[in-house]
Amino acid sequence: MSITLPKPIADYVAANARLDVDGMLKPFTDDAVLTDNGRRFEGQAELRSLLEEAVIPVRAIFTPDAVREEGDQVVVEGPAHGDFKGSPLRFTYRFTLFDDAIRAVDITG
């Protein structure tokens, strides 16, 4: 099933598939906020640390299979697979976009 994602989200997903940290960070605003199951990360430096410590080592790749809009958010769902316990796991990403960039994302599993 093919889905169409807004450009900054599509860019993030494509970079994640390559496990490219710089590419994953590029679509985010400088002051972006990422919340991962209640843990909050703010700004490019904290996002980079999260990606380098929690995504890259376990080769976690998110593959969206559903997208919808809810108010001012773009909700993207799908499995993530990698070298971690329980793989694949299903996640929901709630993106808030601003000026063709990701301002915030809330990730729940």
C-alpha positions in Angstrom: 0.0 0.0 0.0 1.4 3.4 -1.0 0.7 6.4 1.1 1.4 10.1 0.5 3.2 11.9 3.3 3.9 15.7 3.6 7.4 16.4 2.3 9.1 16.9 5.7 7.7 13.7 7.0 8.5 11.8 3.8 12.1 13.2 4.1 12.4 12.0 7.7 11.0 8.5 6.8 13.4 8.2 3.8 16.4 9.2 5.9 15.4 6.8 8.7 15.3 4.0 6.1 18.9 4.8 5.3 19.8 5.2 9.1 21.0 8.7 8.2 21.0 10.8 11.3 21.8 14.1 9.5 19.0 13.4 7.0 16.6 12.5 9.8 17.3 15.8 11.6 17.1 18.0 8.5 13.3 18.2 8.3 13.0 19.4 12.0 13.0 23.1 13.1 16.0 24.1 15.2 13.7 24.2 18.3 11.7 21.1 17.5 10.3 19.0 20.3 10.1 15.2 20.2 8.2 13.3 22.8 8.9 9.5 22.9 6.5 7.6 25.2 6.5 10.5 27.6 10.2 11.4 27.4 10.8 14.9 26.0 13.7 15.9 23.8 14.1 19.5 22.6 16.3 21.0 20.0 18.6 19.5 17.4 21.3 18.4 19.9 18.9 16.4 22.0 17.2 14.9 19.0 20.6 13.9 17.6 21.5 12.2 20.9 18.3 10.3 20.9 18.7 9.1 17.3 22.4 8.2 17.9 21.7 6.3 21.1 18.2 4.7 20.6 17.7 4.4 16.8 21.0 3.8 15.0 22.4 1.1 17.4 19.3 -1.1 17.0 18.7 -0.2 13.3 15.1 0.9 14.1 13.4 1.7 10.8 9.8 3.0 10.8 7.6 2.0 7.8 4.4 4.0 7.7 1.3 2.3 6.4 -1.4 4.8 7.4 -1.7 8.6 7.5 -4.5 10.9 8.5 -5.0 14.5 9.6 -6.4 15.2 13.1 -6.8 19.0 13.7 -3.4 20.6 13.1 -1.5 17.3 13.3 -0.5 14.7 10.8 -0.9 11.2 12.3 1.3 8.5 10.8 1.1 4.9 11.9 3.1 1.8 11.1 5.6 -0.8 12.3 9.2 -0.2 13.2 11.6 -3.1 12.8 15.2 -3.6 13.8 17.5 -5.4 16.2 15.4 -4.8 19.3 13.1 -7.0 21.5 9.6 -7.4 20.1 10.5 -6.3 16.6 8.5 -5.3 14.7 6.5 -3.0 17.0 3.7 -0.7 15.9 4.0 3.0 16.5 2.0 6.2 16.1 3.7 9.4 15.2 1.7 12.7 15.7 3.5 15.4 13.7 3.0 19.1 14.0 4.3 21.0 10.9 5.3 24.6 10.5 6.7 26.3 7.4 7.4 23.0 5.7 9.3 21.6 8.7 8.6 19.4 11.6 8.0 21.5 14.7 6.9 18.7 17.0 6.3 14.9 17.0 4.8 12.8 19.7 5.7 9.0 19.4 3.7 6.3 21.1 4.0 2.6 20.8 
